[in-house]
Amino acid sequence: MLEVGKENLMAILFDESNMHAIEMVNERNERVKFSQVFATVCDEEVYCILAPINEVKGLEKNVALVFKASEESLRFVDDEETCTKIFNMYYESLKRY
């Protein structure tokens, strides 16, 4: 398990062999573990799709969330247009395999 900030976040997100969980603290001060689904660059910004590993109060099961990434932090993206764009990029990437 990796805690954001202990290693370079970009290296973690773009390392295809990295299978470690990403751990963050939510607004209720609860630790939440995420598995990485996808990372990409869009409009010169880095985004990733993460799926909670443990149950999160207020979230449906089998949900994935979009985050905007910087060198040491992740910020939840709630803009529907941006989220749709990132998920569409993810779906397109699946077609290549």
C-alpha positions as protocol buffer text, in pm:
chain_id: "A"
residue {
  index: 1
  type: MET
  ca { x: 0 y: 0 z: 0 }
}
residue {
  index: 2
  type: LEU
  ca { x: 129 y: 346 z: -90 }
}
residue {
  index: 3
  type: GLU
  ca { x: 38 y: 670 z: 75 }
}
residue {
  index: 4
  type: VAL
  ca { x: 24 y: 966 z: -158 }
}
residue {
  index: 5
  type: GLY
  ca { x: 323 y: 1190 z: -96 }
}
residue {
  index: 6
  type: LYS
  ca { x: 568 y: 919 z: 10 }
}
residue {
  index: 7
  type: GLU
  ca { x: 666 y: 856 z: -352 }
}
residue {
  index: 8
  type: ASN
  ca { x: 636 y: 1062 z: -667 }
}
residue {
  index: 9
  type: LEU
  ca { x: 269 y: 1032 z: -759 }
}
residue {
  index: 10
  type: MET
  ca { x: 330 y: 1056 z: -1133 }
}
residue {
  index: 11
  type: ALA
  ca { x: 574 y: 766 z: -1116 }
}
residue {
  index: 12
  type: ILE
  ca { x: 315 y: 560 z: -929 }
}
residue {
  index: 13
  type: LEU
  ca { x: 30 y: 643 z: -1168 }
}
residue {
  index: 14
  type: PHE
  ca { x: 222 y: 573 z: -1488 }
}
residue {
  index: 15
  type: ASP
  ca { x: 406 y: 260 z: -1368 }
}
residue {
  index: 16
  type: GLU
  ca { x: 218 y: -25 z: -1540 }
}
residue {
  index: 17
  type: SER
  ca { x: 372 y: -280 z: -1304 }
}
residue {
  index: 18
  type: ASN
  ca { x: 260 y: -97 z: -988 }
}
residue {
  index: 19
  type: MET
  ca { x: -15 y: -294 z: -816 }
}
residue {
  index: 20
  type: HIS
  ca { x: -4 y: -115 z: -480 }
}
residue {
  index: 21
  type: ALA
  ca { x: -312 y: 53 z: -340 }
}
residue {
  index: 22
  type: ILE
  ca { x: -323 y: 429 z: -316 }
}
residue {
  index: 23
  type: GLU
  ca { x: -439 y: 544 z: 25 }
}
residue {
  index: 24
  type: MET
  ca { x: -602 y: 879 z: 90 }
}
residue {
  index: 25
  type: VAL
  ca { x: -789 y: 1046 z: 373 }
}
residue {
  index: 26
  type: ASN
  ca { x: -1140 y: 1167 z: 292 }
}
residue {
  index: 27
  type: GLU
  ca { x: -1328 y: 1468 z: 428 }
}
residue {
  index: 28
  type: ARG
  ca { x: -1446 y: 1258 z: 726 }
}
residue {
  index: 29
  type: ASN
  ca { x: -1084 y: 1177 z: 817 }
}
residue {
  index: 30
  type: GLU
  ca { x: -1133 y: 814 z: 710 }
}
residue {
  index: 31
  type: ARG
  ca { x: -855 y: 631 z: 530 }
}
residue {
  index: 32
  type: VAL
  ca { x: -973 y: 502 z: 193 }
}
residue {
  index: 33
  type: LYS
  ca { x: -774 y: 261 z: -23 }
}
residue {
  index: 34
  type: PHE
  ca { x: -807 y: 284 z: -401 }
}
residue {
  index: 35
  type: SER
  ca { x: -695 y: 64 z: -685 }
}
residue {
  index: 36
  type: GLN
  ca { x: -578 y: 237 z: -997 }
}
residue {
  index: 37
  type: VAL
  ca { x: -788 y: 183 z: -1307 }
}
residue {
  index: 38
  type: PHE
  ca { x: -644 y: 432 z: -1558 }
}
residue {
  index: 39
  type: ALA
  ca { x: -411 y: 732 z: -1586 }
}
residue {
  index: 40
  type: THR
  ca { x: -384 y: 976 z: -1874 }
}
residue {
  index: 41
  type: VAL
  ca { x: -289 y: 1326 z: -1982 }
}
residue {
  index: 42
  type: CYS
  ca { x: -573 y: 1540 z: -2111 }
}
residue {
  index: 43
  type: ASP
  ca { x: -552 y: 1910 z: -2197 }
}
residue {
  index: 44
  type: GLU
  ca { x: -202 y: 1921 z: -2042 }
}
residue {
  index: 45
  type: GLU
  ca { x: -332 y: 1793 z: -1707 }
}
residue {
  index: 46
  type: VAL
  ca { x: -292 y: 1448 z: -1551 }
}
residue {
  index: 47
  type: TYR
  ca { x: -606 y: 1259 z: -1457 }
}
residue {
  index: 48
  type: CYS
  ca { x: -664 y: 916 z: -1316 }
}
residue {
  index: 49
  type: ILE
  ca { x: -955 y: 686 z: -1250 }
}
residue {
  index: 50
  type: LEU
  ca { x: -945 y: 516 z: -911 }
}
residue {
  index: 51
  type: ALA
  ca { x: -1182 y: 260 z: -760 }
}
residue {
  index: 52
  type: PRO
  ca { x: -1230 y: 232 z: -384 }
}
residue {
  index: 53
  type: ILE
  ca { x: -1110 y: -102 z: -248 }
}
residue {
  index: 54
  type: ASN
  ca { x: -1294 y: -78 z: 82 }
}
residue {
  index: 55
  type: GLU
  ca { x: -1658 y: 29 z: 120 }
}
residue {
  index: 56
  type: VAL
  ca { x: -1705 y: 404 z: 132 }
}
residue {
  index: 57
  type: LYS
  ca { x: -2009 y: 553 z: 302 }
}
residue {
  index: 58
  type: GLY
  ca { x: -2222 y: 734 z: 46 }
}
residue {
  index: 59
  type: LEU
  ca { x: -2075 y: 560 z: -260 }
}
residue {
  index: 60
  type: GLU
  ca { x: -2232 y: 276 z: -451 }
}
residue {
  index: 61
  type: LYS
  ca { x: -2038 y: -47 z: -486 }
}
residue {
  index: 62
  type: ASN
  ca { x: -1835 y: -95 z: -804 }
}
residue {
  index: 63
  type: VAL
  ca { x: -1791 y: 275 z: -865 }
}
residue {
  index: 64
  type: ALA
  ca { x: -1482 y: 451 z: -997 }
}
residue {
  index: 65
  type: LEU
  ca { x: -1393 y: 816 z: -954 }
}
residue {
  index: 66
  type: VAL
  ca { x: -1191 y: 1066 z: -1156 }
}
residue {
  index: 67
  type: PHE
  ca { x: -911 y: 1258 z: -987 }
}
residue {
  index: 68
  type: LYS
  ca { x: -685 y: 1535 z: -1115 }
}
residue {
  index: 69
  type: ALA
  ca { x: -325 y: 1460 z: -1021 }
}
residue {
  index: 70
  type: SER
  ca { x: -27 y: 1678 z: -940 }
}
residue {
  index: 71
  type: GLU
  ca { x: 318 y: 1567 z: -827 }
}
residue {
  index: 72
  type: GLU
  ca { x: 204 y: 1491 z: -473 }
}
residue {
  index: 73
  type: SER
  ca { x: -173 y: 1517 z: -455 }
}
residue {
  index: 74
  type: LEU
  ca { x: -499 y: 1400 z: -603 }
}
residue {
  index: 75
  type: ARG
  ca { x: -810 y: 1616 z: -623 }
}
residue {
  index: 76
  type: PHE
  ca { x: -1156 y: 1470 z: -687 }
}
residue {
  index: 77
  type: VAL
  ca { x: -1312 y: 1589 z: -1013 }
}
residue {
  index: 78
  type: ASP
  ca { x: -1685 y: 1655 z: -995 }
}
residue {
  index: 79
  type: ASP
  ca { x: -1721 y: 1824 z: -1335 }
}
residue {
  index: 80
  type: GLU
  ca { x: -1941 y: 1587 z: -1537 }
}
residue {
  index: 81
  type: GLU
  ca { x: -1797 y: 1693 z: -1873 }
}
residue {
  index: 82
  type: THR
  ca { x: -1439 y: 1627 z: -1762 }
}
residue {
  index: 83
  type: CYS
  ca { x: -1532 y: 1294 z: -1603 }
}
residue {
  index: 84
  type: THR
  ca { x: -1712 y: 1182 z: -1920 }
}
residue {
  index: 85
  type: LYS
  ca { x: -1410 y: 1280 z: -2130 }
}
residue {
  index: 86
  type: ILE
  ca { x: -1168 y: 1082 z: -1907 }
}
residue {
  index: 87
  type: PHE
  ca { x: -1394 y: 775 z: -1895 }
}
residue {
  index: 88
  type: ASN
  ca { x: -1431 y: 787 z: -2277 }
}
residue {
  index: 89
  type: MET
  ca { x: -1051 y: 793 z: -2306 }
}
residue {
  index: 90
  type: TYR
  ca { x: -1040 y: 489 z: -2077 }
}
residue {
  index: 91
  type: TYR
  ca { x: -1299 y: 301 z: -2286 }
}
residue {
  index: 92
  type: GLU
  ca { x: -1106 y: 384 z: -2605 }
}
residue {
  index: 93
  type: SER
  ca { x: -786 y: 249 z: -2449 }
}
residue {
  index: 94
  type: LEU
  ca { x: -961 y: -83 z: -2380 }
}
residue {
  index: 95
  type: LYS
  ca { x: -1039 y: -124 z: -2750 }
}
residue {
  index: 96
  type: ARG
  ca { x: -664 y: -142 z: -2823 }
}
residue {
  index: 97
  type: TYR
  ca { x: -623 y: -461 z: -2622 }
}
